[in-house]
Amino acid sequence: LSNGDAPVADRVKSLEKDPELASVFEDIKKNGMEAAMKYYQDEELMLKISQKMGGLPSDLQPELMLKISQKMGGLPSELQPAAKNGDLKAVQDFLNKKKPLDSQDHKGITALGYAIGGDLRAA
């Protein structure tokens, strides 16, 4: 908003008038950052606001999913390609790091999915 993006500013202003969200914005205006942080933690509300704002541009989705997966402890840049290529040593190295195995890459595919597709087997 501070960058002067008028379309974004207009969408945010329309959210203030949305019957479903008006009380949220009123609370934030009244109680400041403490109220904002309370709502920020509400995933369902944040998804609702995102949808009403038009959602995430499709060209940014793969990059965002990769960053989210990496922040959650998964390293798809290591594990998924290793599983896909049947690189058992790289998979074992990753397992030794005790990182979560259920992280998804930007396509939503887990390492297990790649391992099945790549026919990864212990030698």
C-alpha angles and dihedrals in degrees: 000000000000090000090066097245097166098194091052092046090051092051091050091050090051089054089059088061095044107113091221094053106027094096091052093054092044090053091049092049090049101040103027126203095355090061092043091054091050091056094040088065092054103095095187091053092047091052090049091051091046091053092048090049090055099266129255115321108255093235090061097047099085093049093046093048090052092050092047092050092050092048090052089060100264119120105201090172086068109027107037096050091046091052092044092051095044092243098161094178092055090048091050090048089053092048090053089060089064093228122154113277098203098070116127130220123230089282092054093250120139125214089254089058090053092044091054091047092045094043093235111188135169111257 
